[in-house]
Amino acid sequence: MKISVVVPVHNETDNVELLIEEIHRALGDGEAYEMIFVDDGSTDDTGVKLQGAMQEYPTLRVLTHQRSCGQSRAVHTGVSAARYPWIATLDGDGQNDPADIPNLVAAWHAQNDSQLWMLAGFRHKRNDTGWRKFSSKFANAVRQSILHDATPDTGCGLKLFLRDKFLALPYFDHIHRFLPALIRMAGGHVISVKVNHRPRNFGTSKYGTLDRALVGIVDLLGVVWLKKRHSLPIVSEIQRG
């Protein structure tokens, strides 16, 4: 399995170098991989740190947005530029553990399922504030009750999925929170795998719970609309007699 690791970052100057080193440590001795960091319009020294790291890590590629376009667009930019068929995504704040990427790969091999297009990380032990844990659990419960995506934690940034299947999905902002439902809608299988979740050591969260809830409601209604208007035909070809 050849993997492109896509990491969207915005003002993560204190996290990027350590995260690059951890990804290299997790995958450097394994199968072919590349790291793609997408600097989403950072206004600190994130871009400088990434440019410096390129001298040390030949597998590192850096893409930049002139202005911030959001996490979903940064992920889409990285996936579009990726060279390999499998994509692993990580949040840029260091809370996802790159050491879990090989575990997702092992879980995919263990399933032996050609329709398994996505493996979603499940942060079963969250290292967040009590309010953030509650709001995330509530949002996941509401989403599951409406979309029936059978995924306990769609907000986890750590995912492994097929590049071509992702790019075939209809794009919209915040799509990363609804990928399991969209993948299932397209005919793929999705499983959740327990992963590590670490405390944020540097910087602050770029998202508040209220603004996330408001846009989440709108996006959820949009995904429901997509599901109601989507059909998945069963196609067969008539052979010549």
C-alpha positions in Angstrom: 0.0 0.0 0.0 1.4 3.4 -1.1 0.2 6.2 1.1 0.1 10.0 0.8 -0.2 11.6 4.3 -2.2 14.8 4.0 -2.0 17.3 6.9 -3.9 20.6 6.8 -2.3 23.3 9.0 -3.1 26.9 9.9 -0.9 28.8 12.4 0.7 25.6 13.8 4.3 26.8 13.9 5.1 25.0 17.2 3.6 21.7 16.0 4.6 21.1 12.4 8.3 20.0 12.9 7.5 17.5 15.6 4.6 16.1 13.6 6.8 15.7 10.5 9.3 13.8 12.5 6.6 11.5 14.0 5.2 10.7 10.6 8.7 9.9 9.3 9.3 7.7 12.4 5.9 5.9 11.8 6.3 5.3 8.1 9.9 5.9 7.2 11.0 2.3 7.3 7.7 1.0 5.8 6.2 1.0 2.4 6.4 4.0 0.0 4.8 7.2 1.3 4.8 10.9 1.0 3.9 13.7 3.4 1.8 16.6 2.0 1.4 19.6 4.4 -1.1 22.2 3.2 -0.5 25.6 4.8 -3.9 27.1 4.8 -3.0 30.8 4.8 -1.0 30.8 8.1 0.0 34.2 9.4 2.8 32.9 11.7 6.0 31.1 11.0 4.3 27.8 9.9 5.4 28.3 6.3 9.0 29.0 7.3 9.2 25.9 9.5 7.8 23.7 6.7 10.2 25.1 4.1 13.1 24.4 6.4 11.9 20.8 7.1 11.9 20.1 3.3 15.7 20.2 3.4 15.7 17.3 5.9 12.8 15.2 4.7 12.8 14.3 1.0 9.3 12.8 1.3 7.8 16.1 2.4 5.9 18.3 0.0 4.4 21.7 1.0 1.4 23.4 -0.6 0.2 26.8 0.4 -3.1 28.7 0.2 -2.6 32.5 -0.2 -5.5 33.0 2.2 -7.2 30.6 4.6 -9.9 28.5 2.9 -10.7 26.1 5.7 -9.8 22.6 6.7 -11.9 20.8 4.1 -10.5 22.8 1.2 -7.0 22.2 2.5 -7.6 18.5 2.7 -9.1 18.6 -0.9 -6.0 20.5 -2.1 -3.7 17.9 -0.6 -5.6 14.9 -1.9 -5.8 16.4 -5.4 -2.0 16.8 -5.5 -1.3 13.3 -3.9 0.7 10.8 -6.0 -0.5 7.6 -4.2 -3.8 5.8 -4.3 -4.3 5.7 -0.5 -4.7 8.9 1.6 -4.1 9.2 5.4 -5.2 12.4 6.9 -4.1 13.9 10.2 -5.0 17.1 12.0 -2.2 19.6 12.2 -2.4 20.2 16.0 -0.6 17.0 17.0 -3.5 15.4 18.8 -3.7 12.6 16.3 -0.9 10.1 16.7 0.9 9.2 13.4 1.9 5.8 14.9 -1.8 4.8 14.4 -1.4 5.0 10.6 0.2 1.5 10.4 -2.6 0.2 12.6 -5.2 1.5 10.1 -3.3 -0.2 7.3 -3.1 -3.5 9.2 -6.9 -3.2 9.9 -7.5 -2.8 6.2 -5.4 -5.9 5.3 -7.2 -7.9 8.0 -10.7 -7.2 6.6 -9.9 -8.5 3.1 -12.7 -6.5 1.7 -12.3 -4.9 -1.8 -15.2 -2.5 -1.0 -13.6 -1.2 2.1 -12.9 2.4 0.9 -12.4 4.1 4.3 -11.1 3.4 7.8 -12.1 6.1 10.3 -10.3 6.8 13.5 -12.3 6.5 16.7 -11.0 8.6 19.6 -12.4 6.4 22.3 -10.4 8.2 25.0 -10.6 12.0 24.2 -8.0 14.4 25.6 -10.2 17.5 25.5 -12.2 19.6 27.9 -15.5 18.2 29.3 -17.6 20.6 27.3 -15.8 19.7 24.0 -16.3 16.0 24.8 -20.0 16.5 25.5 -20.6 18.6 22.4 -18.8 16.1 20.2 -20.7 13.2 21.6 -24.0 15.0 21.2 -23.2 16.0 17.6 -22.2 12.4 16.7 -25.4 11.1 18.2 -27.6 13.5 16.2 -25.7 12.8 13.0 -25.9 9.0 13.4 -29.6 9.2 14.2 -30.2 11.0 10.9 -27.6 9.7 8.5 -27.2 6.1 10.0 -23.5 6.2 9.0 -22.6 3.7 11.8 -19.5 5.8 12.6 -19.1 6.8 16.3 -16.5 9.6 15.6 -16.6 11.3 12.2 -14.8 14.4 13.7 -11.5 12.5 14.1 -8.9 13.9 11.7 -7.2 10.5 11.4 -8.6 8.6 8.5 -7.4 6.3 5.7 -9.3 6.2 2.4 -8.9 5.7 -1.3 -8.0 8.9 -3.2 -10.1 8.3 -6.3 -13.3 7.6 -4.2 -12.8 10.8 -2.2 -12.3 12.9 -5.3 -15.5 11.4 -6.9 -17.6 12.8 -4.0 -19.4 16.1 -4.3 -17.3 18.7 -2.6 -18.6 21.2 0.0 -17.0 23.0 3.0 -16.8 20.8 6.1 -17.2 17.6 4.0 -14.5 16.0 6.2 -17.1 15.6 9.0 -19.5 13.6 6.7 -17.1 11.4 4.8 -18.3 8.0 6.2 -21.9 8.8 5.2 -20.9 10.0 1.7 -18.6 7.0 1.1 -21.4 4.6 2.1 -23.8 6.5 -0.1 -21.4 5.9 -3.0 -21.3 2.2 -2.4 -18.2 1.8 -0.3 -17.7 0.2 3.1 -16.4 2.0 6.2 -15.1 0.7 9.5 -14.0 2.5 12.6 -10.7 1.7 14.3 -9.8 2.9 17.9 -6.9 5.3 17.8 -4.9 7.3 20.3 -5.9 10.9 21.1 -3.3 13.2 22.7 -3.6 16.6 24.4 -2.7 19.7 22.4 0.8 20.8 23.6 1.1 24.0 21.6 -1.3 26.6 20.2 -5.0 26.9 20.5 -8.0 25.3 18.7 -9.1 27.1 15.6 -12.8 26.1 16.1 -15.4 27.0 18.7 -18.2 24.7 19.7 -21.0 27.2 18.8 -19.8 28.1 15.3 -19.1 24.4 14.6 -22.7 23.5 15.7 -24.3 26.1 13.6 -22.5 25.2 10.3 -23.0 21.5 11.2 -26.8 21.8 11.2 -26.7 23.4 7.7 -24.3 20.8 6.4 -26.3 17.9 7.9 -29.4 19.1 6.1 -27.3 19.3 2.9 -26.1 15.7 3.2 -29.7 14.6 3.9 -30.7 16.3 0.6 -27.9 14.6 -1.2 -28.9 11.2 0.1 -32.5 11.6 -0.9 -31.5 12.5 -4.5 -28.8 9.9 -4.9 -29.3 6.5 -6.6 -26.8 3.7 -6.9 -27.7 1.5 -9.9 -26.8 -2.1 -10.2 -25.3 -2.3 -13.7 -24.7 -5.4 -15.8 -23.6 -5.6 -19.4 -25.3 -7.9 -22.0 -22.8 -10.1 -23.6 -22.8 -10.8 -27.4 -24.4 -14.1 -28.3 
